[in-house]
Amino acid sequence: MSDMTIFDALGFHWDRATLPRTVPSHAMERVCFHFHKMLPEYVWDASMLEGNPFTFVEVQTLLDGVTIGGRKISDQEQVLNLADSAKRLLAMVKNGEFTLSKPVFTELNGIIARKEALEWGVFRGEGQETTYSPQVSLGEYGRYAPLPTRPGAPDLNRFFETGVAALQECEPFERAIAFFLFGALQQFFFDGNKRTSRFMMNGVLMSHGIDAISVPASKAQEFNEKMVRFYLSKDASEMMGFITACHPAAEVILSSPKK
């Protein structure tokens, strides 16, 4: 499959020559252990990208089963949803159940966006709401409008199937990051698209023995600014580089030969 065919299937493009050819891989047990050990940090990073006010210590406390006073219930539920979805993703990878598929994608969204989205765990148009089409705020640049919501989500389902099929042509590291951007751009769900797509990205990585990636809370503003440029240009090269630089083994990866 040519680069243009892949790009057409996903709705965006990137400079494939800048991606690394080699990425450190490990035994599945090692990768899963690392993810489990870092889970509070992953959850906190993800919540900070959503503007959640919980501190890292508060996230750790909440994950230990102790509620936090003085915080909104909705903020607390968002953190718990992220933790539950991370644990479910880990179980899927450990048990060999993770696949880059709609059932896994919708199951994770059903946990991540629980009680937060208009509907969760279904593509836009597959539930009771079949006409509302959300847009992504780009701040001073206006709004980004994805495919409109239609009853039964025929366009979204077709786009998803075509996109996932095209991604099979990519190496796991490239496929993982590209899927995150694919999900973020096409907005398959009413909410939680970036969060769910990052979990899918990490599922692809861990399933291939590659450590998961977390966007550090300290880089939240940089992440958001680069995502705005991605939505505007449909050029993923900058975001590909940014996500790669967030990998735990970024120094090794970035110094390796390119494609």
Secondary structure as the mmCIF struct_conf table of DSSP 4:
data_model
#
loop_
_struct_conf.conf_type_id
_struct_conf.id
_struct_conf.beg_label_comp_id
_struct_conf.beg_label_asym_id
_struct_conf.beg_label_seq_id
_struct_conf.end_label_comp_id
_struct_conf.end_label_asym_id
_struct_conf.end_label_seq_id
HELX_RH_AL_P HELX_RH_AL_P1 ASP A 3 LEU A 10
TURN_TY1_P TURN_TY1_P1 GLY A 11 GLY A 11
STRN STRN1 HIS A 13 HIS A 13
HELX_RH_3T_P HELX_RH_3T_P1 ARG A 16 THR A 18
BEND BEND1 LEU A 19 LEU A 19
STRN STRN2 PRO A 20 PRO A 20
BEND BEND2 ARG A 21 ARG A 21
HELX_RH_AL_P HELX_RH_AL_P2 MET A 28 LYS A 37
TURN_TY1_P TURN_TY1_P2 MET A 38 MET A 38
HELX_RH_AL_P HELX_RH_AL_P3 LEU A 39 LEU A 49
TURN_TY1_P TURN_TY1_P3 GLU A 50 GLY A 51
HELX_RH_AL_P HELX_RH_AL_P4 PHE A 56 LEU A 63
TURN_TY1_P TURN_TY1_P4 ASP A 64 GLY A 65
TURN_TY1_P TURN_TY1_P5 GLY A 69 GLY A 70
BEND BEND3 ARG A 71 ARG A 71
HELX_RH_AL_P HELX_RH_AL_P5 ILE A 73 LYS A 94
TURN_TY1_P TURN_TY1_P6 ASN A 95 GLY A 96
BEND BEND4 LEU A 100 SER A 101
HELX_RH_AL_P HELX_RH_AL_P6 LYS A 102 ILE A 112
TURN_TY1_P TURN_TY1_P7 ALA A 113 GLU A 116
BEND BEND5 ALA A 117 GLU A 119
BEND BEND6 GLY A 121 VAL A 122
TURN_TY1_P TURN_TY1_P8 ARG A 124 GLY A 125
BEND BEND7 GLU A 126 GLN A 128
BEND BEND8 THR A 131 THR A 131
STRN STRN3 VAL A 136 SER A 137
HELX_RH_3T_P HELX_RH_3T_P2 GLY A 139 TYR A 141
STRN STRN4 ARG A 143 TYR A 144
BEND BEND9 LEU A 147 LEU A 147
HELX_LH_PP_P HELX_LH_PP_P1 PRO A 148 THR A 149
TURN_TY1_P TURN_TY1_P9 PRO A 151 GLY A 152
HELX_RH_AL_P HELX_RH_AL_P7 PRO A 154 LEU A 167
TURN_TY1_P TURN_TY1_P10 GLN A 168 GLU A 169
BEND BEND10 CYS A 170 CYS A 170
HELX_RH_AL_P HELX_RH_AL_P8 PRO A 172 GLN A 186
TURN_TY1_P TURN_TY1_P11 GLN A 187 GLN A 187
BEND BEND11 PHE A 189 ASP A 191
HELX_RH_AL_P HELX_RH_AL_P9 ASN A 193 SER A 207
TURN_TY1_P TURN_TY1_P12 HIS A 208 GLY A 209
HELX_RH_3T_P HELX_RH_3T_P3 ALA A 217 LYS A 219
HELX_RH_AL_P HELX_RH_AL_P10 ALA A 220 SER A 233
STRN STRN5 ASP A 235 ASP A 235
HELX_RH_AL_P HELX_RH_AL_P11 SER A 237 ALA A 245
TURN_TY1_P TURN_TY1_P13 CYS A 246 CYS A 246
BEND BEND12 HIS A 247 HIS A 247
TURN_TY1_P TURN_TY1_P14 PRO A 248 ALA A 249
HELX_RH_AL_P HELX_RH_AL_P12 ALA A 250 LEU A 254
TURN_TY1_P TURN_TY1_P15 SER A 255 SER A 255
BEND BEND13 SER A 256 SER A 256
HELX_LH_PP_P HELX_LH_PP_P2 PRO A 257 PRO A 257
STRN STRN6 LYS A 258 LYS A 258
#
